[in-house]
């Protein structure tokens, strides 16, 4: 009887240890970051795909790329600076913002880091793009911002925000910086555009 009780106690202890081990693994998984790499693309509805293509390529220097032929709706893919912009022809224009609305930096927007704000400001003037300029002074560190809308009223910001050091509120270990591998392979020879690629590495 004593041997059976000892075996029973031993088995219970093993089960308890296994359960505790599994609980610890579950707790570790909760702290793990999702397997994300970087922002891939931003999708934008548009009233006129070609008009939007002209804007993003001529004003922002995006490059028109091949788009899967399996799609059964009109649109276009653009890429540059490590991020894509996917244009989709709107079926219901009521879903689009008012293109004549006043510029408000507090509206939803996407932002591009810029190494020469003055050159970008000159470019906007050349293409007759209405914009507003702001300068933020954070303890002597100045951040310049340009705000303007695309043809469909979606706001875009150009800034030198990297002048300000990133100061996480929590542990730096939780920040995952993108690697070069997040940039998709570029097939220049087989593409319709004779584009050149530049590495910032």
Secondary structure, DSSP 4 states (H G I P E B T S, - for coil): -HHHHHHHHHHHHHHHHHHHHHHHHHHHHHHSPPS--S--EEEEEES-HHHHHHHHHHTS--EEE---TT--S-EEEEEETTEEEEEEE-S-GGGSPPTTSPP-TTS-EEEEE-S-HHHHHHHHHHTT---EEEEEEETTEEEEEEEEE-TTS-EEEEE-GGGSPP--SS-GGG--PPPGGGSPP--TTTSSS--------
